[in-house]
Amino acid sequence: MYPDVVVVGAGVIGAAVARALTVAGARVTVLDRGAPASATTASGEGNVLVSDKAPGPELDLAVASRLRWPSLVEELGIDVEWESKGGVVVATTDAAAQPLLDFAAAQRAVGIQADVVDRVHDLEPHLTKAVTAAVHYPQDAQLQPVLAASALLADVRAKGGTVRAGVEVSGVDTADSRITGVRTSDGVIPCGAVVNACGPWSGDFARAACAPIAILPRRGIVLVTGALPLVVRHKVYDADYVGAVASGDAALQTSSVVESTPAGPVLIGSSRQRIGFAERIDVEVLRELARKAVALFPVLANVPVMRAYGGFRPYAPDHLPVIGPDPRLPGLWHATGHEGAGIGLAPATGDLLAALLTGADPQLDPTPFRVDRPAVMEAL
């Protein structure tokens, strides 16, 4: 039997879409040219954040996903290292204090719990003393991204779907101006719909399908320390992280994001840089990440770094995901452009695309994420 839908890309977004479609009754095949969850998903920190998003459609998507993740983890029945640890955002200069407090106030106005903290060292004893303002976000959480994506794909298989690794996709077949199949290194797979969930490579796939979209790779690096006692209790980041996320600048941007993991090592981010698909890891980036992490947590100054890893994130010019049908080619759908927030946005993305594709009523307004918006089309 041929699938109803082929999902191209087995990262966390493709996995969430495939699982939601499978639950909705579609026969799904997931294809990836590499191993599942081995690219962008494997190079993330596992952030499930509401703290870094201004009021608007991305925050709505994040809130819906945050509400969904705990029940989804329970349904999957696999330990994905889910931690409802909460987040702490701090300003460390006088100039950054009021913008942080204003940002938190705007979020509270739309229902986010963003608690201004006067005694932040009660929450994080090892934090720098140079804190000028702090906000606690109890809704922020973390999980292990490869485990989460693998669990979603395992459930797709358990429900009758197919996941195939090592399969290159080179384009689509059409008839009467709509998709009829996917061309792969193993031959053509007939299907009624194709979902472009290729992450940073989504632009390449869209061009191969003759329906280009402006999705670009944005490089990010993470440092991993040796195992430590629990010196960082929450996900902690400097207030300048929000500005770095929202920036469209191609040059290197770094901001301090520090968090412990259940296994003991501390993860240190974050960096953003548009350098195409260059694989190199620059010493300059590592030094900046280490310097800013020590400024935030001086206790890290003498902690060894075990390794660094990096990856590419799918960047859309207007910083909104692309979710929905492509009006230029019936049967082509997109689920991409989540940049570094894919883990946190995956469940709601899967549910939204599955609802649209199957004709169900979506729980969120899909309009802001539409494919044919100017930022995605005019930036080509």
N, C-alpha and C positions, 0 to 999 in steps of 0.2 A: 504494500500500500504506500502511496506517495503522501508526503506531509501536506497539510493545509498551509503551513507557514514554515519557512526556513529563516532562522535567526542566524545572522552572520556576526560572529563575535561571542566568545564564551567567557567574557569578563563578568563582573558582578551585574552590570546593566543588562547584558544579553541574558544572563542567567535569570534575573528577576523577571524580565519580559517573558522568557520561555516558560518559566514556572506559572506566571499569571495566565498566560494563554492556555497552558495545559489544564490548569484548574478550570478554566472557562469552557473546556471541551474541545479545544483544537488539537489536531495532530501536529506535533512540532518536531523539527529537526534542527539542532544547533550545530553549526560548523565553526571551526577555528583552525587557522593555519598552524598554530602551535599547540601547546598544552593548555587546557582550560585554566583560566585565572592566572596565567603566567606572565602577563604583560602589565598593563596599567594597574590592574587590581592587586598584583603582587608587589607593586612599588609604592603603595599607599600606607597610611598609618591606621586606617580603620575608623576615621572620624565620623561620628553621627552628631552633627552640630546644628543647633538653632542660633547659637550666640553670634555667629559671624555674618548673619544675613539681615539686611534691612527689610522693613515691611514691604511686601510685594509678592509676586508670584513664586519666586524661588523659596522664600520663607514659607509660603503656604505649602509648597511641595515638601519642604524639609519637615514641617510640623506633621503632615500626613504620614510621612515615612517614619518619623520618630514614634508616632502612635502605633504604627503597624509592626515595627521591628520586634518587640517583645513577643507578641502573639505568633509572629511568623517563625521566630526561633523555636518557640514551643511546638508549633506544627511540624517543623522539620525534624525535631527530636535529636539534633546533633549539637554538641558543645562547640559554639563558635566564639568562646571567650567574651561573651556579652558582659559589659560592665556599665551600669548606670552610675558612673562615678561623678557626673557633673563637671562643669567647667568653671574656671576662674579667669577672668580677663582683667589685666592690670594696666594702668598707665604708670610710667616711671619718670615722667617729666611734667612740669606744670602746664605746658602747652597741650599735652595730650589728655589731661584730666577731664576738662569740660566736654570735649567732643565724645569721649567715652560715656560720660554720664548722659549726654543728650541722645546718643545712639541707643542706650539702654532704655531711656524714657520712651523713645519712639517704639521700641519693641514691646514694652509693657502696655502701650496704648492698643496693641493688637493682640494682647493675650499671652505674651511670652513672660515667663517668670524670670525676671532679671533683678536680683536683689543687690542693692548697693551695700557694700560691706565696709564697716569702719575698722573692724579688728581682723584684717585679712590673714594675719599670721596665726590666728587660731585655726584657720583652715589649712594654711600652708606654712608651717613653722620655718622652713628653710628658704623661703622666698626673700629676695633682696629687701633691705630696709628702705630703699629709695622708691617706695610706692606712693603715688600721689592720689590714686583713686583705684577702686576695685569693684567688680561686679561679679556676683555668683550666679551661675546658670545651672540649676539642678537638672534640667532636661538634657544637657549634653551627655553623650555616652560614647562608648568605643566598643569595637569588636575586632576579631581577626579576619581581615578581608578575604584571604584565600579560603579559609574554612567556610566562611559564609557563602561565597560563590559556589564552592564545591558542594555544599549542602543543598543549595537550590538546584543545581544540576543533577545531583543524585535523586532528588524528588521528581524531577522531570523524567528521568529514566524509570523510576519506580511507578510512575503513572502512565507509562507506555510511550514516552517520547524517546528520541534518539539524540545522543551527543557524540559527535565525530571530531577527533583531533587530527591535526596534520593534513587538513584538506584546504587547499588554496581555492579561493573564489576569484574568478577572472571577469565576471560580468553576469548579465541576465539575458534571458531569451524573452521575446515579446511576440504577441500576435494580436492584431486588431487594437494596437496601441495600449496593451496592458501586459503585465508580467505573466509569463507562463512557466518559467523555470529559472534555475540558477546554474550557470556554467562553472564547473569546478574541475580540479585536477583529476577527479575520479569520474568525470562525465557530467552530463546534465541531470539535475534533479528537478523534475516537474513539481510545480507548486502554484498555489493561488496568490501567495503574498510572500514578500521578503522584508525582513527587518534589518536595517543597517544599524548594528550595534558594535561597530568596529572601533569605537573610542577614537584615539588620535588619528587613526587611519580611515576614519569615516569619510573624509573628503576624497581620498583615493577611491574608495568603493563607490561613492556617489558619482564621481566622474566616469568610472567604468560603466555605470548604469546610465550614463548620459543625462544625469540629473544632478549637477554639481551643487554643493553647499559649502559655505565658508566655515570649515572646521579645521583648526590648526593645532599642531602639537605645542605644548608648553612644558618645559622640562622642570622637574622637581627633584630635590635631593633630601635624603633623610640620614642622619647619623644614628648609630646604635652603640650605646655604652656597654661596658661590662655589667654583670648583675649586681644590683644594689639592694639594701634594705629599702623599705617604702619611704623614700625621701620626697616624692612628688605624689600627692594624694588625689589630685584632680587632673584634668586636662587644663594646662595653664598656658596662656599666651599673652604676649604684649599687645596692647591696643592697636599698634600699627599693622597687625596681621589683617585686619578688616580692610584697610586701604590697599594692601598688597593684593588681596583677593580680587578687589574690584578694579584694579588698575589694568589698562590696556597697553602699558608700556612694554616693549619687547626686551628692554635691558634687564639685567639681573636685579631682582628685588628679594630681600631676605627679611624675615621677621621671626621672632622667637616663639616657638611652640614646643613645650616640654611635657612629657607624660611618661609614667611608669607603665610597665606591662606585667601581666600575671606571672610571666617567667622570670622577671627581675630586671632585665635591661631597661634602660630609659631611651625613649625615642626622642630625637631632637630634629625639628624642622624650623621653618620651612623656607623653601626657595622657589622662585618662579623666574623663568627665563625662556624667551622664544629664540631658539637656536636651531630650528628645524628638527631633524632626527639625529643630530650629533650625539654619539654615545658617550663621549668623554665626560669624566667627572673632574671639574676644575678645582685645584687646591684653594683658589680664591673663595669659592663657594663654601668649602668645608671650614675654612678659617672664620668666615663670617657667621656661619651657623654656630660654631663652637664659641666664638666671642660673645654673641648675643645670649646664648644659653647660660654661660657663666655669669653674665651681667644680671640675668634674671634669677638664677640659682647659684650663688657663689660656691656652694658645697660641691658643685660638679667640677671645680677647677682641676682637681687631681684625679679625676675618674678617667680610666682608659677608654678610648673609643675602639670597639671591636671591629666595626666595619661601617661602610657607607653604601647606600644603594640609591638608585635613581630610576626615574621612568618618565614617560610622556603622558600628559593629560590632555583630553580633548577640549580645546578652547574655542568658544564662540565669541565674536566681537562684542556682543552686547551682554555677555556673561549669563545668558540663560540657556538651559538645555533646549535641544530640538527634539520634540516628541510629537509624532503624528504622521498622517499620510502626506505623500508628496503629490501635489495636484498635477504635476507635469506627467506623471507616470502611474496610472492606477495599479495598485498591487505593491508599490514601493512605500515602505514606512521607515521612519528614522527614530532612533532612540540614542541620542548622543549629545555631546557638548556640555557634559556635567563638570568638566575640568577636574579639580581635586575633590569634589563633593559627591562623587558617584556612589560611594558606600552609603552615605547618609540619605541620598535621594532615590536609591534603587527601588525600594518596595512601592512607593507611590508612582514612580515612573512605570514600573511593570503593570500596576493596576490601571493606570491611565491609558497606556497604549492598548492593553487588552480590551478595555471597555470600548475604546474607539474602534478597534478592528472588528470586534464581535457585534457592535451595534448596541451595546449596553449603555446605560446612563453613567457618564463619568462623575466621580466624586469631586473633581476639581475642574475649574474652567480651563480647557485646553488652549484657548486662544493665544495667551502670551507665548506659548511654546511652539506655535505653528511653524511649519517649514518655510512658508513663503513670506516671512516677515523681512523687512528691508535689510536688517543687519546681517542676515544669513545669505540673502541673495545679492545684495548690491556690493558686498565686500569681495566678491569673486574677482 
